[in-house]
Amino acid sequence: MSFPVLRGMATSAAGDGNVKALRIADVNIGLEAESPAMDVAFAGTHAAFLAESPRPEIEIRAEWSELSPDTNGAQVFNAGDTWHLARSNGHYILDFFTPLCGRVPYKRLTANCDWSRGRVTLHRAFYDTNQPVHPFDYPLDELLLVHYLSQRSGVIVHGCGIVDETGAGYLFVGHSGAGKTTTALLWNDLPGVTILSDDRIVLRRSEGRVLMHGTPWHGESHLCAPGSAEIRAILLLEHGTGNEFAPVKRAEAVADLVARSFLAYHDGAGVAGVVSLFEQILTEVPCLRFSFAPGVAAVEAVREWARRGNG
């Protein structure tokens, strides 16, 4: 399958015609409807990430067709009833499922080997073709970025990214239930503070700096925003009776971050690249275990740690 360069990408952020543009973690994504009369759109939290993108790094075309359960490829990963990943003739094939549609995928992304170009095929019978469609909706958007970033020194982590009024970034990392949403809500109403996401943050190196980026994928607080900040500290969240910081050995910190990241586990080189990225980050950014009790004192504890110039 060939993937021609998208045409006419110099459109408005609102997306004139059938071409739309999105920007997440400094990655420009272009989406164009290939089938006649198809009206593509970004929905939900994507609206805050719309952008002009005359030269997208990721180019996606969308089309109507009829899909079958057979991908004609070798299975790479099976995520159960939600999505399957296969590979065929140097291309990746992501099939998406819902119990409402049975064994036939409602959507299929066929991407080139570095995930920079692809085609989304929507199974026509499962859609109202007279209404706008959202080919890039979750989990396709996140899976595409996971694979794209893994080959380009980037990773999505399960974390809450907070930028304080000075522009300093704090990354609070934890599994579900560790306190990311609670932390986001504690900081959210403070003057000058931005919550980049309470659940998923992209880490990338840029011009010798470690930056965290907001994403459209939020948690229970529904807080997310575009933007980025240099990381002042990485804090591994734990619930506690007080607010205490404890040092973490670098090898332990790398393991904790890997365990709290969204990785393309089938791609050994990509996983190794993410591990190397974390090792580099932890030579430059302090990482602490933060045991906290929900309350405003937890915010003040972080501010006091920063004022003392720790790290």
Secondary structure by P-SEA (a helix, b strand, c coil): ccccccccccccccccccbbbbbcccbbbbbbbccccccccccccccccbbbbccccbbbbbbbbbbcccccccccccccccbbbbbcccbbbbbbbcccccccccbbbbbcccccbbbbbcccccccccccccccccaaaaaaaaaaaaacccccccbbbbbccccbbbbbbbcccccaaaaaaaaccccccccccccbbbbbbcccbbbbbbcccccccccccccccccccccccccccbbbbbbbcaaaaaaaaaaacccccccaaaaaaaaaaaaaaaacbbbbbccccccaaaaaaaaaaaaaccc
